[in-house]
Amino acid sequence: MDWDSLVKSLHPLEVKVLLTFGPGSALTADQLGSKLDYKVGQSNQAFSWLVAKGLAAETGRSSQTVFEITDLGRDQLVQGTPEENLLKALEKGPIAMSEAAALLGIEQKDMGSAYGQLSKEGLLGMDETKRIVRKAAEPSPRMKTLRSLLEKASTADLVEGSLNDEQKAVLAGVAKKRGAAASPFKVSDRETVTYTLNDLAGEAAAALKAKGVTGEELNSLTPTHLASGGWKGRTFRAYNVQAPAARLIIGRRNPYQEFILSVKDKLVSLGFEEFDGPIVETEFWNGDALFMPQFHAARDIHDVYYAKNPTHAKAIEQPWLDRVAAAHTDGGDTGSRGWQYNFDRDFTRRLVLRSQGTVLSAKQLPKAKVPGKYFGVVRCFRYDQVDATHGADFYQTEGIVLGNDVNLRTLLGLLKMFAVEVAGATEVKYVPGYFPFTEPSIEVHIKHPVLGWFELGGSGIFRPEVTKSLGIDVPVLAWGLGIDRMALMSLGLSDLRELFTNNLETLRLRKRK
């Protein structure tokens, strides 16, 4: 073993591990964080380098589901949950739902969810004047369990294996993996990897001590060092002046951009017209025009980002505001009973970053030709946890087909075209879905060679409450498919984040299947 070369190649992160722990030490990222004050990323990097140099090996791996309290959960621990506060508001007698929402300072949809849960548990009801009345004096067992879970999680994360069935059932309704900021608990799967230092690590530590290497050497000489004299008496890490220079790589269009342009070309060649619109939309177009009720849990399908300044649009286009409001309230002239609630015309003006491409399909309906075919490649934003198949901002290919002769078979044919001809999938399946604005609703799934089956997107036939409110009286097919996910299959990738890599060599070599 060339110990001189090895010592020069060791990073300070590795040096401190070797000098702190002896051969046979079984180590985890938490141990390095506790002993050496390493962040998780630093610990993982140190382990990776030590394994690559043959000084350590992975000797164990375990995973567990953990529930972590969020900022919202901490607020509810101190200020009370919506259900607790609603019960407290009723101590003085019956109250209207809108008054309760204003009194407690919470959104009407959150108030509706709280009332619905407590009504289901037999604690609340409505009197003949449509005011909320209290039917039971004590909180429900679920509320008591949630309160105890918030208290426990405020001091330590909750491990699934330590919870009873009742606690697990309660957490299932209040914990999220993605968009957890809107829930009191965040659920995640944590994996712990154990590494063990071998005998060579002991010899490497001896070589480090012999050469006086401590891991505290300076990487560079900064103006601060020069001004303070802090460089005096310190040693510096060696530089490899023989390291090869970076290669220059000729430019080319980003492969993902090429893929998006190819999708547009294909749809235009099939006679589709392209639409587009602003990133910032109103709640009206982002949800209300799509018959998503303002109070219902269905609104939580999309965890939106809100605009800070201005917070609301000045007005909503007429006559669409009145027609959509009527559809929500009593169905209007759509033949529906609607959602049977008082439509909030202030809430509908609130500005958000669009959470779905379907907002542009809704905006296209009032000016669409019949028959007609339209599409867009639309950037959307949701408060999502980033992983292999999810991003906080993403692209959808969104479209509608209008006409008296279009039907479910037409829609399935379009979905198959996207899955097979655009994404390049060989296995496709259709799954019944639920969207407030389509009936029937269909999800299309494709099988990825690494990730397995995943949803490509949703589709369906727009409900009359959507089309008739916006001036259309013929069937309208609609779809919103993840173009990022289609690109995974087409470009032979297994992680959405690879679409946005800045590795030039990877970009230069990547080709579409």
LINPEDA-V458097 format. One record per residue. N is the residue number from 1. RES is the residue in one small letter. D_LAST is the distance of its C-alpha to the last C-alpha in Angstrom with 1 decimal. Layout:
BEGIN
n=N res=RES d_last=D_LAST
n=N res=RES d_last=D_LAST
END
This chain:
BEGIN
n=1 res=m d_last=45.0
n=2 res=d d_last=45.1
n=3 res=w d_last=46.4
n=4 res=d d_last=46.9
n=5 res=s d_last=43.2
n=6 res=l d_last=42.1
n=7 res=v d_last=44.6
n=8 res=k d_last=43.2
n=9 res=s d_last=39.6
n=10 res=l d_last=40.5
n=11 res=h d_last=39.8
n=12 res=p d_last=42.7
n=13 res=l d_last=40.9
n=14 res=e d_last=40.9
n=15 res=v d_last=44.4
n=16 res=k d_last=45.9
n=17 res=v d_last=44.4
n=18 res=l d_last=45.7
n=19 res=l d_last=49.1
n=20 res=t d_last=49.4
n=21 res=f d_last=48.3
n=22 res=g d_last=49.4
n=23 res=p d_last=47.8
n=24 res=g d_last=47.1
n=25 res=s d_last=46.5
n=26 res=a d_last=44.0
n=27 res=l d_last=42.4
n=28 res=t d_last=40.3
n=29 res=a d_last=39.1
n=30 res=d d_last=42.0
n=31 res=q d_last=44.5
n=32 res=l d_last=43.3
n=33 res=g d_last=43.5
n=34 res=s d_last=47.0
n=35 res=k d_last=48.3
n=36 res=l d_last=46.6
n=37 res=d d_last=45.6
n=38 res=y d_last=41.9
n=39 res=k d_last=39.4
n=40 res=v d_last=36.7
n=41 res=g d_last=34.1
n=42 res=q d_last=36.6
n=43 res=s d_last=37.4
n=44 res=n d_last=33.8
n=45 res=q d_last=33.3
n=46 res=a d_last=36.6
n=47 res=f d_last=35.6
n=48 res=s d_last=32.2
n=49 res=w d_last=34.0
n=50 res=l d_last=36.8
n=51 res=v d_last=34.6
n=52 res=a d_last=32.7
n=53 res=k d_last=36.1
n=54 res=g d_last=37.3
n=55 res=l d_last=40.0
n=56 res=a d_last=38.9
n=57 res=a d_last=36.8
n=58 res=e d_last=35.5
n=59 res=t d_last=38.1
n=60 res=g d_last=37.5
n=61 res=r d_last=35.2
n=62 res=s d_last=36.4
n=63 res=s d_last=35.3
n=64 res=q d_last=37.4
n=65 res=t d_last=37.2
n=66 res=v d_last=39.2
n=67 res=f d_last=40.6
n=68 res=e d_last=41.4
n=69 res=i d_last=43.7
n=70 res=t d_last=42.4
n=71 res=d d_last=44.4
n=72 res=l d_last=44.9
n=73 res=g d_last=46.2
n=74 res=r d_last=48.7
n=75 res=d d_last=49.9
n=76 res=q d_last=50.5
n=77 res=l d_last=52.3
n=78 res=v d_last=54.8
n=79 res=q d_last=54.9
n=80 res=g d_last=54.2
n=81 res=t d_last=51.4
n=82 res=p d_last=51.3
n=83 res=e d_last=52.9
n=84 res=e d_last=55.7
n=85 res=n d_last=56.4
n=86 res=l d_last=56.5
n=87 res=l d_last=59.1
n=88 res=k d_last=61.0
n=89 res=a d_last=61.0
n=90 res=l d_last=62.6
n=91 res=e d_last=65.5
n=92 res=k d_last=67.6
n=93 res=g d_last=66.9
n=94 res=p d_last=64.4
n=95 res=i d_last=62.1
n=96 res=a d_last=59.6
n=97 res=m d_last=55.9
n=98 res=s d_last=55.5
n=99 res=e d_last=58.6
n=100 res=a d_last=57.3
n=101 res=a d_last=54.0
n=102 res=a d_last=55.9
n=103 res=l d_last=58.4
n=104 res=l d_last=55.7
n=105 res=g d_last=53.5
n=106 res=i d_last=50.3
n=107 res=e d_last=47.8
n=108 res=q d_last=48.9
n=109 res=k d_last=45.7
n=110 res=d d_last=46.5
n=111 res=m d_last=50.0
n=112 res=g d_last=48.9
n=113 res=s d_last=46.8
n=114 res=a d_last=49.8
n=115 res=y d_last=52.2
n=116 res=g d_last=49.9
n=117 res=q d_last=49.7
n=118 res=l d_last=53.4
n=119 res=s d_last=54.3
n=120 res=k d_last=52.3
n=121 res=e d_last=54.3
n=122 res=g d_last=57.6
n=123 res=l d_last=58.6
n=124 res=l d_last=58.4
n=125 res=g d_last=59.0
n=126 res=m d_last=60.0
n=127 res=d d_last=63.5
n=128 res=e d_last=64.7
n=129 res=t d_last=64.1
n=130 res=k d_last=60.4
n=131 res=r d_last=61.2
n=132 res=i d_last=59.8
n=133 res=v d_last=62.4
n=134 res=r d_last=62.4
n=135 res=k d_last=63.1
n=136 res=a d_last=63.2
n=137 res=a d_last=64.6
n=138 res=e d_last=62.5
n=139 res=p d_last=58.7
n=140 res=s d_last=56.6
n=141 res=p d_last=55.7
n=142 res=r d_last=52.0
n=143 res=m d_last=53.3
n=144 res=k d_last=55.4
n=145 res=t d_last=52.5
n=146 res=l d_last=50.2
n=147 res=r d_last=53.1
n=148 res=s d_last=53.5
n=149 res=l d_last=49.7
n=150 res=l d_last=49.7
n=151 res=e d_last=52.7
n=152 res=k d_last=51.2
n=153 res=a d_last=47.9
n=154 res=s d_last=49.7
n=155 res=t d_last=50.8
n=156 res=a d_last=47.9
n=157 res=d d_last=44.5
n=158 res=l d_last=44.7
n=159 res=v d_last=43.2
n=160 res=e d_last=42.2
n=161 res=g d_last=44.1
n=162 res=s d_last=47.3
n=163 res=l d_last=47.3
n=164 res=n d_last=49.0
n=165 res=d d_last=47.6
n=166 res=e d_last=49.3
n=167 res=q d_last=47.9
n=168 res=k d_last=44.3
n=169 res=a d_last=44.8
n=170 res=v d_last=46.0
n=171 res=l d_last=43.2
n=172 res=a d_last=40.6
n=173 res=g d_last=41.8
n=174 res=v d_last=42.0
n=175 res=a d_last=39.2
n=176 res=k d_last=35.6
n=177 res=k d_last=32.6
n=178 res=r d_last=31.1
n=179 res=g d_last=33.5
n=180 res=a d_last=36.3
n=181 res=a d_last=38.4
n=182 res=a d_last=39.5
n=183 res=s d_last=40.7
n=184 res=p d_last=43.5
n=185 res=f d_last=41.3
n=186 res=k d_last=37.9
n=187 res=v d_last=36.4
n=188 res=s d_last=34.1
n=189 res=d d_last=33.3
n=190 res=r d_last=34.6
n=191 res=e d_last=33.8
n=192 res=t d_last=36.4
n=193 res=v d_last=35.5
n=194 res=t d_last=38.5
n=195 res=y d_last=38.6
n=196 res=t d_last=41.5
n=197 res=l d_last=42.9
n=198 res=n d_last=43.9
n=199 res=d d_last=46.9
n=200 res=l d_last=45.0
n=201 res=a d_last=44.8
n=202 res=g d_last=48.6
n=203 res=e d_last=49.0
n=204 res=a d_last=46.6
n=205 res=a d_last=48.8
n=206 res=a d_last=51.9
n=207 res=a d_last=50.4
n=208 res=l d_last=49.7
n=209 res=k d_last=53.2
n=210 res=a d_last=54.7
n=211 res=k d_last=52.9
n=212 res=g d_last=53.8
n=213 res=v d_last=50.3
n=214 res=t d_last=50.4
n=215 res=g d_last=47.0
n=216 res=e d_last=48.9
n=217 res=e d_last=48.4
n=218 res=l d_last=47.5
n=219 res=n d_last=44.0
n=220 res=s d_last=45.3
n=221 res=l d_last=48.5
n=222 res=t d_last=48.5
n=223 res=p d_last=51.1
n=224 res=t d_last=52.3
n=225 res=h d_last=53.1
n=226 res=l d_last=55.0
n=227 res=a d_last=56.9
n=228 res=s d_last=57.9
n=229 res=g d_last=58.4
n=230 res=g d_last=56.1
n=231 res=w d_last=54.6
n=232 res=k d_last=58.0
n=233 res=g d_last=58.3
n=234 res=r d_last=54.5
n=235 res=t d_last=52.2
n=236 res=f d_last=48.7
n=237 res=r d_last=45.5
n=238 res=a d_last=44.8
n=239 res=y d_last=42.3
n=240 res=n d_last=40.1
n=241 res=v d_last=40.8
n=242 res=q d_last=38.7
n=243 res=a d_last=35.4
n=244 res=p d_last=32.8
n=245 res=a d_last=32.2
n=246 res=a d_last=28.8
n=247 res=r d_last=26.6
n=248 res=l d_last=25.9
n=249 res=i d_last=22.3
n=250 res=i d_last=21.8
n=251 res=g d_last=20.6
n=252 res=r d_last=17.5
n=253 res=r d_last=16.4
n=254 res=n d_last=15.2
n=255 res=p d_last=11.4
n=256 res=y d_last=12.5
n=257 res=q d_last=15.0
n=258 res=e d_last=12.5
n=259 res=f d_last=10.7
n=260 res=i d_last=14.3
n=261 res=l d_last=15.4
n=262 res=s d_last=12.8
n=263 res=v d_last=14.1
n=264 res=k d_last=17.5
n=265 res=d d_last=17.1
n=266 res=k d_last=16.0
n=267 res=l d_last=19.0
n=268 res=v d_last=21.4
n=269 res=s d_last=20.6
n=270 res=l d_last=21.6
n=271 res=g d_last=24.9
n=272 res=f d_last=24.5
n=273 res=e d_last=26.6
n=274 res=e d_last=25.5
n=275 res=f d_last=27.9
n=276 res=d d_last=28.4
n=277 res=g d_last=31.2
n=278 res=p d_last=32.7
n=279 res=i d_last=31.4
n=280 res=v d_last=35.0
n=281 res=e d_last=36.1
n=282 res=t d_last=39.2
n=283 res=e d_last=39.5
n=284 res=f d_last=40.4
n=285 res=w d_last=37.1
n=286 res=n d_last=35.0
n=287 res=g d_last=36.8
n=288 res=d d_last=40.1
n=289 res=a d_last=38.9
n=290 res=l d_last=36.4
n=291 res=f d_last=39.4
n=292 res=m d_last=38.7
n=293 res=p d_last=42.3
n=294 res=q d_last=43.5
n=295 res=f d_last=45.2
n=296 res=h d_last=43.0
n=297 res=a d_last=40.7
n=298 res=a d_last=37.8
n=299 res=r d_last=38.0
n=300 res=d d_last=36.8
n=301 res=i d_last=33.3
n=302 res=h d_last=32.6
n=303 res=d d_last=34.0
n=304 res=v d_last=34.5
n=305 res=y d_last=35.5
n=306 res=y d_last=38.8
n=307 res=a d_last=39.9
n=308 res=k d_last=42.9
n=309 res=n d_last=44.6
n=310 res=p d_last=45.1
n=311 res=t d_last=44.7
n=312 res=h d_last=45.3
n=313 res=a d_last=44.8
n=314 res=k d_last=48.0
n=315 res=a d_last=47.5
n=316 res=i d_last=45.2
n=317 res=e d_last=45.0
n=318 res=q d_last=47.5
n=319 res=p d_last=47.9
n=320 res=w d_last=44.6
n=321 res=l d_last=46.2
n=322 res=d d_last=49.1
n=323 res=r d_last=47.1
n=324 res=v d_last=44.6
n=325 res=a d_last=47.5
n=326 res=a d_last=49.3
n=327 res=a d_last=46.3
n=328 res=h d_last=46.2
n=329 res=t d_last=50.0
n=330 res=d d_last=51.0
n=331 res=g d_last=48.2
n=332 res=g d_last=49.7
n=333 res=d d_last=49.4
n=334 res=t d_last=46.1
n=335 res=g d_last=47.9
n=336 res=s d_last=47.0
n=337 res=r d_last=49.3
n=338 res=g d_last=47.1
n=339 res=w d_last=47.0
n=340 res=q d_last=50.7
n=341 res=y d_last=51.0
n=342 res=n d_last=52.2
n=343 res=f d_last=49.3
n=344 res=d d_last=49.3
n=345 res=r d_last=49.2
n=346 res=d d_last=49.2
n=347 res=f d_last=46.3
n=348 res=t d_last=44.2
n=349 res=r d_last=44.6
n=350 res=r d_last=43.1
n=351 res=l d_last=40.2
n=352 res=v d_last=37.0
n=353 res=l d_last=33.5
n=354 res=r d_last=31.5
n=355 res=s d_last=30.0
n=356 res=q d_last=28.0
n=357 res=g d_last=26.6
n=358 res=t d_last=28.9
n=359 res=v d_last=31.7
n=360 res=l d_last=30.5
n=361 res=s d_last=30.3
n=362 res=a d_last=33.9
n=363 res=k d_last=35.0
n=364 res=q d_last=33.5
n=365 res=l d_last=35.6
n=366 res=p d_last=38.9
n=367 res=k d_last=37.7
n=368 res=a d_last=35.2
n=369 res=k d_last=35.9
n=370 res=v d_last=36.4
n=371 res=p d_last=34.3
n=372 res=g d_last=31.5
n=373 res=k d_last=27.8
n=374 res=y d_last=26.8
n=375 res=f d_last=24.0
n=376 res=g d_last=23.5
n=377 res=v d_last=21.0
n=378 res=v d_last=23.6
n=379 res=r d_last=24.2
n=380 res=c d_last=26.2
n=381 res=f d_last=28.3
n=382 res=r d_last=29.6
n=383 res=y d_last=31.5
n=384 res=d d_last=29.0
n=385 res=q d_last=28.7
n=386 res=v d_last=25.5
n=387 res=d d_last=23.3
n=388 res=a d_last=19.8
n=389 res=t d_last=19.4
n=390 res=h d_last=22.3
n=391 res=g d_last=23.3
n=392 res=a d_last=26.7
n=393 res=d d_last=25.0
n=394 res=f d_last=21.8
n=395 res=y d_last=20.3
n=396 res=q d_last=20.5
n=397 res=t d_last=19.8
n=398 res=e d_last=23.2
n=399 res=g d_last=24.7
n=400 res=i d_last=27.6
n=401 res=v d_last=28.6
n=402 res=l d_last=32.4
n=403 res=g d_last=34.5
n=404 res=n d_last=37.1
n=405 res=d d_last=34.8
n=406 res=v d_last=31.8
n=407 res=n d_last=31.7
n=408 res=l d_last=29.8
n=409 res=r d_last=28.1
n=410 res=t d_last=26.8
n=411 res=l d_last=25.4
n=412 res=l d_last=23.7
n=413 res=g d_last=22.0
n=414 res=l d_last=20.7
n=415 res=l d_last=19.5
n=416 res=k d_last=17.6
n=417 res=m d_last=16.0
n=418 res=f d_last=14.7
n=419 res=a d_last=13.7
n=420 res=v d_last=12.0
n=421 res=e d_last=11.0
n=422 res=v d_last=10.3
n=423 res=a d_last=9.3
n=424 res=g d_last=7.6
n=425 res=a d_last=10.6
n=426 res=t d_last=12.5
n=427 res=e d_last=15.7
n=428 res=v d_last=17.5
n=429 res=k d_last=21.2
n=430 res=y d_last=23.7
n=431 res=v d_last=26.4
n=432 res=p d_last=29.6
n=433 res=g d_last=29.9
n=434 res=y d_last=32.6
n=435 res=f d_last=32.6
n=436 res=p d_last=36.0
n=437 res=f d_last=35.0
n=438 res=t d_last=33.3
n=439 res=e d_last=34.8
n=440 res=p d_last=33.2
n=441 res=s d_last=30.4
n=442 res=i d_last=27.1
n=443 res=e d_last=24.4
n=444 res=v d_last=20.9
n=445 res=h d_last=19.3
n=446 res=i d_last=16.0
n=447 res=k d_last=15.6
n=448 res=h d_last=13.5
n=449 res=p d_last=13.5
n=450 res=v d_last=15.6
n=451 res=l d_last=17.2
n=452 res=g d_last=18.0
n=453 res=w d_last=19.0
n=454 res=f d_last=19.3
n=455 res=e d_last=20.4
n=456 res=l d_last=18.0
n=457 res=g d_last=21.2
n=458 res=g d_last=24.5
n=459 res=s d_last=25.8
n=460 res=g d_last=29.0
n=461 res=i d_last=31.8
n=462 res=f d_last=33.9
n=463 res=r d_last=37.4
n=464 res=p d_last=40.4
n=465 res=e d_last=41.5
n=466 res=v d_last=38.6
n=467 res=t d_last=38.5
n=468 res=k d_last=42.3
n=469 res=s d_last=43.1
n=470 res=l d_last=40.9
n=471 res=g d_last=42.3
n=472 res=i d_last=39.9
n=473 res=d d_last=41.3
n=474 res=v d_last=38.4
n=475 res=p d_last=35.5
n=476 res=v d_last=32.7
n=477 res=l d_last=29.2
n=478 res=a d_last=27.6
n=479 res=w d_last=24.4
n=480 res=g d_last=23.1
n=481 res=l d_last=19.6
n=482 res=g d_last=18.1
n=483 res=i d_last=15.5
n=484 res=d d_last=15.2
n=485 res=r d_last=14.4
n=486 res=m d_last=11.8
n=487 res=a d_last=10.1
n=488 res=l d_last=10.6
n=489 res=m d_last=8.5
n=490 res=s d_last=5.6
n=491 res=l d_last=6.0
n=492 res=g d_last=7.0
n=493 res=l d_last=10.6
n=494 res=s d_last=13.9
n=495 res=d d_last=16.2
n=496 res=l d_last=16.6
n=497 res=r d_last=18.7
n=498 res=e d_last=15.9
n=499 res=l d_last=14.8
n=500 res=f d_last=18.2
n=501 res=t d_last=18.6
n=502 res=n d_last=20.8
n=503 res=n d_last=19.7
n=504 res=l d_last=19.2
n=505 res=e d_last=17.9
n=506 res=t d_last=15.1
n=507 res=l d_last=14.4
n=508 res=r d_last=14.7
n=509 res=l d_last=12.3
n=510 res=r d_last=9.5
n=511 res=k d_last=6.4
n=512 res=r d_last=3.8
n=513 res=k d_last=0.0
END
